[in-house]
Amino acid sequence: MRKNKHLDDRSDIAISWERCIAWGLDPEHQPTPPALSDMRLEDLSRQHNELISSTEAEVVPYYTNVLSSSRCLILLANQHATVLKVWGDQRITESGLRPFFQEGANWQEQQCGTNAIGTAIASGKAIQIQRNEHFLKFHRSIIGSAAPIFDTRKQLTGVLSVFSDAYLPQAHTLGMVKLLAQSVENRLLNRQFEADYFQITLNTTADNFDSPWSGILICDESGKVVASNQRADQLLGTLTTDVWLDDLFTTHRNDILGYPEHSPLQLMTKGKVRLSARVKRPSPVETMPLEAGRGTQKPHLRSKPASFSDLEYGDVSVRRCAEQSLKVLERGVPILITGETGVGKEVLVNALHKATHRRDQPLVAVNCAAIPPELVESELFGYEAGAFTGARAQGSLGFIRKAHKGILFLDEIGEMPLSAQSRLLRVLQERVVTPVGATESVPVDILLITATNRSPLSSIESGQFRADLYYRINGLCVELPALRNRTDKRNLIQHIYSQHRDPVQSESLTPRVLSALENHPWPGNIRQLTNVLRVAIAIADGDDVQIWHLPADFLAEFDTTAPSAQTETNELPVASTQNPKTPTGHRQENGDQHSNALTLQVYHKCKGNVSSAARELSISRNTLYKRLRELGVR
């Protein structure tokens, strides 16, 4: 491997010489370093301040503790090969070479031929140039080692190099430069993302997390990788930026991001590679922006990024709803969310609010179905003092004006009276609101999200909803799937349980309980699931949740869904309460079947005692076992 690597380096040098010949360079040529003004040098320093300060934080301690006794120079150059900063011993260079080791010097191959800085930029990788490997004889008294530095977008942002006039151990010098360059890249990642994002450190063993060679993934709260270092890509065998954690590891992203901070976590990649990981959560910092036109400063807490983690746990359709909604809403286009009651429309709206640039502005949620029809207009649009009997003396802003500069969420918009619909249409068209009893309009700036569990088109056909308003609010219509149709149902159930369980209870539900919950029709969707789990956890009172802890009305709902639909979708089969081919009152173990609901209710009542439940149902224990297996209980 070392031999092949050595050959690769020599090949890069040969290719560099070919470039120099093609440019018409003469080995006898003596380049002239550019003379940059102090103002230009200040501009360069200001443009690359983050790179310079990050590099200095890594280089200075290393030079002081390791290299101070060695005669060498450390140079930081930008992506155009212009030297930004110099550390070390200037005595290593001849007087004629010293201008090239000053800030503002340039090492592009076109001017200086094959050299560590210019060739590292041209090849995009770390390289070492021995004395006689320099194309120009002018540089053949020195040895140079250089490694490129990539920014948080994996774009070349600079080069770190070490030059010496002595034969230091070659492998050591090149390895040192690579190490320092990787340390700088890691520091750039930390500086940009540590306040707002999760950091996942990866390595082959848990005792090497602090090594610069650790992989680093930067993730938002939804589990999407927004940045990473090159080492992470190497460990995972793929480009990781803009990839979901679920696509990289077998462990669900919420389990990764929810793992105790700094505790070692074992992960298996999708390529079956076992890695050790450590999670660090966002640590918001205070920034001090200057107030416009003043020299004073005030503290400002940076906002945390969006979180879609409460929305989905692997369901692609829900993820697509969230991502599309965010893109459209940021452009000012209204969103209409549809779906059954309890599917999580409010959760999506809250996540979108956190994700937009208006996260620091108000989110005003209004349930149109909860406001009496005669009060909808005054509540939405506000009113002037004395506008009607019972009005407040100071008047009211109304929900729309309260949402100014933020987001207005109108839930159950299909329940809005027609009179209010016409006024809302004017607000959306003209971006002004006229309070009840007022003659002047007030400008408003809002992003609009609406939601309904009814078919808007059906409401239009029946005359209950204005078609022009529908097309105004329906910029993008997304439908959240019912819980029974979600592909991440099991993970979602487990997550909600983990949110509400007692600390002494098991971290996971038993397979029997999980199977019963997974196969339930869930007419009330996620809202119902949450309530069922909270009741079961309370009844269990510190014990692990069992089937008999589930509420009776939950068990009874197994009998309310169509048998054909359930069988086809692998849900629980609903048995007939009476076999039509068997005379009434005559019981058979395989003929006169009791309903699933009755079976589960009795089993629940007997607290899982099969013998007692079988006696009460007047069937054999084997028959009961069979039914319970079909129900996913045993």
N, C-alpha and C positions, 0 to 999 in steps of 0.2 A: 504493500500500500504506500509506504513512504517513497519507494522507488518510482512508482507511477506518479505520485504527487510531484516529485522532483522533476520528472519528465514534463509534466504539465506546465510547471513554472518555466522551464527552459523553452518550451514551445511558445508560451506567451511572450517571452523575450525575443525569440526569433521573429514572431509576428510583428512585434513592436519595431524591430529593426527594418522589416519590410515596409512598414508605414513610413518610417523616417526616410528611407531611400525614395519612396514614392513622392514624398513632400519635397525632395531635392536637397535634403540636409547633407552637409559635408562633415565627416567625423572631425575635421580640423576646425570646424566653425566654433567661434566663441560668442555665445549669446550675450546680449546686453539686458540687464534687469530693468524693468520699467520703473520710472521715477514717479511715484504717486504723491500727490500733495497731502498735507496734513488733513485737509478737509475731506479728501477722498478716503483716507485711512479711517477717519472718524465715521464716515458713512458706512464703510464696510463693517466696522466694529458694531455699529448700531444695527445694521441689517442682520448680523449673525450673532447677536447678543446671547440668545438662548444656547446656541451651539458652543460659543466660546465659554460661557459660564459653566455649562454642563461638563465640557471637556476639562476645564481647569480644575473642577471639583474632583475629577478622577485622576488627572495626571500629576498634579502637584504633590499629593500625599505619596503617590507611587515613586515619583522622582526623588523626593526627600528621603524616603525610607529605603529605596532599592538602588536607584541609579545615580545618586549624588556622587558616589566614588568613581563612577565610570565617565569617561570622556565621550559624551554624546549630546546630540541636540534633538529635541522633540519639536516637530512642527505640526501645526494645525492649518490646513488649507481648506478653502471652500470648494464647491463642486466645479469651479472653473480653474482650479489649481493655483489660486491666489493665496499667499500665506497670510493668515489672520493673526496667529499668535506663535511665539517662540519661547521655549523653555530650555535651559541647559547651558552647556559650556561652549562659548563661541571660539575657544582656542583650537577646536578640532579642525577648523577649516583654514585653508590658505587665505591670504589677504584678498586674492582675486576672486575667491568663491564667496566671501562673506556677504556681499550684497544679495546673494540668492538665499541667504538664511536670515533675512530681515522681513519684517511685516511689509506687505505690499509686493514682494517678489512673486514671480509667476513661473510655474514648472510645467506648463503645457508641453506635450510631446512635440508639437509643431515647431516650438522654439528651442526646447532643451533636449530633444531626442529622448531616447529610452531612459527613464528615471523612475524612482519609486512612486512619487506622487502622481506624475502624469500617466504612467503606465497602469497604476491602480485604478485611475479614473477610466482609462480607455478599456481596460479588461473587466472592470466592475468587481474585482476581487483582490484579496491580499496578495502581496508579492514582495520578493526581496531581490534587489539588484546589486550584484557584486561589482567590484571595481571595474574590471574589464568588460562587464556586460553593459555598461553605459555606452550609448551610441557615440556620444561626443567624448573625445579624449580629455576635454576640459574638466569632466566630472569623475575621471577614473581614479582619483585619490580617495574617494569616499565609498562607503557601503550604505545603501538605503533600504529600509524595510517600511512598508506602508500598508494600511488597511482602510478600505472605504467605510464611511459612516452613513447609515441610512436613517432617514427620519421616520416619524410615526406612520407615514403612508408608504414606507419602503422605497422612497425616492432618494437617490444619492444627494446628500447634503454637505458632505465634507470628506476629508482624508486626514488620517492621523499617521504620522511617519516618525521614524527614528533614524538619524544619520550618525555614523561614527567613522573615525579614521583608523580604527584598530579592528583586528579580527576577533570580535566578540563571538561567543557561541551562536552560530547562525540560527539554529532552530529555536533557541531561547529568545533571541531578539524578535524574530518574526512572530513567535507565539505570544510574546509580551505585547506587541502592537495589536494583534488580534484581540487579546484579552481587554486591553484598554479601549479599543474601538467598540467592542461589545458592551462594555460597562457604560460608555457614553450613550449608546443607543438605549440601553435600559433606563438610564437616568432621564433621557428625553421622554420616554414613555411615561415614567412615573410623574414627572413634572406636569405633563399635559393632562393626564387622566386620573391621577390618584384622588382628586377631590370629588369626582362625580361618577366614577365607574368602578366595577369590580376588577380586581387583578387576581388571576390564577397563575401561580408559579408551578412549573412542571419540571421534573427531573426523573432520572432513572431510580434514584433512591431518595429517601426522605431527609438524609443528612447533608444533602448538597443544594438545598434551596437557595442559600445565600451566594452561591457561585454565579459569576457573570454568565456562565454557560447554561444557566437554567433557561427553559422556555418561558415566555410570558404571554399570556392572553389577556387582553383588556376587553371586558364585556359590559354591555348595558344590563339593566335589571330584567330585560326580557330574555336574556341568555344569548344575545347575538354578539359575535366578536367584532369589535369596531377597530381594533388595532392589535398587533402582535409583533414580536421580534423574530428574526430569522431562525433562531434556535427552535422556537415553537413549531415553525413550519417543518423543520428537519425532524423533530421528534414525532410529529404527527403524520409526516409523509404527504403533506398537502398544503396549499396556500390556505391560510385560516381566516384572513380578513373577510368580513361580511358573511361568515358561515355561522350557523347555529351550533351551540354546544351539543344539542341532540344529534347532530350529524357527525360529530367528532367522537363522542363517547357513548358507551352503553348505559351509563347512569344518566337519569333525567336531569335536565338543566336546573330545575328548581331544587333538587336534592343537592346539587353541587353548590349553587349559590347560597343555599340555606345552611350549608355545613358550618360547624363552629369555626370561627376565625382563627387562623394560624395553626389549627390542628391538622396533622397529616391525613390525607385522604387518598385511598387507593382507587385508581380509575383504569378502566379497560377501554382502549381505543376501538373504533370500528374495525381497525386492521388487526385486532387481537394482540396489541402491545400493552403490557401493564406498566403504568407510570404512577409515580407518587405526585401528589398535588397539594398545594396550600392556597387557601382563599383569603383574600384581604378585601374587606368591604370599603365602600367609598368613605372618605374622610373629608367632608366639606371644609374649606378654608375661607377665611375672610379676605376679601380683596378690598382695596381702597381706591376706587375710581375718583378722579378729579371731578368736582362739580363744574358744570359749564360756566365759564367766565369768572371762576374764582380759584384761589389757590388753596382753599381749605379742602380737607378730605373727610369722608365719612365712611364707616364700615358698611359692607354689603355682603350678605351671605349668599354664596353661589348656589343656584338651584340644582337639585338632583335631577338626573335624566328621567326619561319616561320609563314606566314599568308596565309591561304587558304580562308579567308573570302570573297575575291572578286571573288572567283570561283563559289561557289554554296550556295544555300539558302534552302537546303532540298532535292536536287536531289541525290539519292543514287549512281547512276552510275557515276556522276561527282566526288563525294567524293571518290569512289573506284578508279577511275583513278588517282587521286592525291595521295592517300595513297600508292597504289601499285608502282607508278612511283618513289616516294621518297625512298621507301625501296630498289628498284632495283638500282636506280641511286647511292645511297650511297655505293653499292657494286661494282661500276665501270662498270655496265652493261649499254649499250646505250639504249636510249628510242626513239621510233618512235611514233609521235602523228599524228593521222589522224582525219579528220572531215572536214565539209564544211567551206568555207570562212567565217570568222567572228564569229566562235563559241568560241573563247577565248584561242586559242593555246598559244599566247604570254603571256597571263595572267598566264596560268599554268606554263610556263617556268620560269617566274619571281618568282612565288611562290616557285617553286622547288629550284631555286637558293638561295633564302632566307633561305630555310629549311636545306640545306646540310651543311656539315662541311666546304664547300668552300664558304660560304656566304661572306667572306671578300676578296675573290679573284674575278677577273673579270668575267663578263658574256658578251660574245661577240656574238651578234646576227647578222646574215647575211641572207638577202633575196636573194636567188640564182636567182630568176626570175628578180630581179631589176638590176643585173650586166650584161652588154653586154657580150655575149658568148666569145668574143676574150679577155676579161679582167678577166674572172673568175679565171684562174690559177694564174695570178700575184697578184690578190687581196687576194686570199685564202692563197697561199703558200709563198707570198712575192717574192722579187727579189733582185739580187745583183746590185750594182751601175753600170750603163752603160749596163745593160742586154739587152736593146732594145731601139729603138729610142723613146725619150720622157720620158724615165725612170728618176726618181729623182737621183740627184747626190749622195745622201747618201743611195740609195736603199730603200727597204720597208720591214718591218717585216712580213706583211701579217696577215690576221685575225686569222689563226691557232696559230701562235706564240704569238699573243697578248692575246690569251686565255690560255696561259701556266699557269698551277696550278689552273685554273678556269674551266668554262663551255663554250663550243662552241655550239651555237644553229644555225643550218642550216635550215632555213625556205624555203618552196617550193623546197625541194631537188630534186624533180622530174624534175625540169627545168635545172639541172646542165648538162653541155655538157659531152659527153662520155669521152673525153680526160681528163677532170678534175676528172671524176669519178675514173679513173684508178689510178691517183696520190693520191686521197683521200683514196682509198683502201689501198695503201702502207703505208700511214700515220697511219691508224688505225691498221694495222697488225704489223708494226715495231715500232710504236711510235716515228718516226723521220720524219722530214720534210726537203725537199731539195728545197731551193728557186730557182726560175727561174734564169738561168745563173750561178748557183753555182755548185760546184763539191762535196762539203762536206755536209753531213746531220746534222741537229740540233735536239737533243732530245726534245720531247714535252710531257707534262703531261696534258691531258684534259679529262673531262667528256663530252660525246657527246649526244646532243638531236637534233633530226631532226623532221621535220613536212612536211606534204603534204596534199593537198585537192584532189589529184588525186589517183586513185587506183595504187599502186606500181606494183602489179602483171600484170595489163593491160599494164603498161609501159614496163615491162620486155618482155611480149609477143610481143609487137610491136618493140622491139629492141632499145627502147629509154633509158632503164635503165639496168645496169649490175646486173645480178642475184647474183653474189658473193658479191657485195657491199650491196645489199638489205639484205642479210642474215647477213652481218657484222653489219649493223646499226639497225637491227630489233631484239634487245635483248628482249625488251618488247614493244609490239604494243598496244597502247590505243587509243580508238576512243571517242572523245568528241561528245555528242549528239547535234543535231540541236536544235535551240531554240524552234521550234514548238513541239518538242518531250519531252521537259524537264518538270519534274513534279513540279519544283519550279518556274515556269514562272511568276506567279503573284508576289511572293516575290522579284524576280530578277528585274522585271519592277519597282516595288515600290522603291527598293534600288537605282537603277540608277536614277530614278526621284529625289530622295532625295539628291543625290550627286550634281545635277545640278540646282535644283530649286532656285528661288530667295527667299531671307529670308522672304519676305512679303507674299509669296504664301503658300497655305495650305500644311501641312506636308504630306498629302496623296492625291492621285489622286481620282477624283470622280468615283463612281462605273461605270458610263457610259463610261468614257474614259478608265478606267482600263479594262473593258470587251472588248472594241473594240481592245485594244492593245493585250490582251490575246488571242483573236481569230484570229489575223492576221497570215498569213502564214510565214512571216519573211524569205524571201529568202536570205537576207543579214545577218540574225542571230543577234547576240548581237551588232555587229558593227553598223548595220542598226538601231536597237532599240535605241542605244545611240544617233545617229544622229537625229532620228525622235523626240525624247524627247527634245533634245537641241533646235531644230527648234520650236517645239510647245511652249516651255518655253519662247523663245525669242519673238515669235509672241504674246503670251499672255501678255508680257510686264508688269509683276507684278500682273495681274489678275490670277484667278484660271484657269488652262488649261481646255478647253472645246473641244468638238468634232471638231468644226470649226477651231480650232487652229492647228489641225494636217495637215501636208502637203498634197497637192492634189495627188502627186505621190504615197504616202503611201496608200491613199484611193483607188487609181486605181488598186493597186496590189491585191485587193480582187478578181478581175476578172481573175487572171492568174493561179489559181490552179484548179485541177480536182474536179468537183462536188462530184463524188462518194467518193473520198478519204476524202473530207472535212466532208461530212455527217457522215461517219463511225467513224471519229475521233472527233466528236463533235465540229468541227470548223465551221466557217460561211458557210452556204449553198450558192452556187452561182446560181442565177436564170438565165434562158435563156433570152436573150434580146427580143425574139419574140416567141410567142406561135405558133408552126407549125400547129395546128388545127384551128387557127383563121386567116381569110383573112388579107393580108398585109394592114396596115393603120387602121384597126378596133381595137379600144382600149376597153379593159374590165378591171374592177378593179381586178378580180381574174384570168384573162386569159393572156392578153398581158403584161407580167411582165417586168419592167425595171430591169436592172442589179443592183446588190448590189453596184457596183462602182458608177454608175450614181446616184443612190439614195443618197449615202453618199456624193458625190461631190456636189449635189444640196443642201443637208442639210447643208453641210459645207459652201457653198456660201451664204445661207440665214441665217447663224449664229444661227442655231437652231430654227428658226421661222418655226413652223410646217405648219401654214397656207400658208405662202409664198412658202415653198418648195412644198407643195401639189399642189398649183396652177401651178407652173412651170413644175411639172411632169405630170400634167393633171390627177391626181387621187384624191380620197377623202382623207380627213384627217384621217379617220379610217383605210384606207388601208396603208397610210404612217406610222401611229402608229404601225400597225401590222408588217410591214417590219422592222421598227426600233427596235422593240422588238426582232425579229428574229436575227437581227444583234448585239444584246446586247447593243444597244445604249440607249433605253428607257425602 
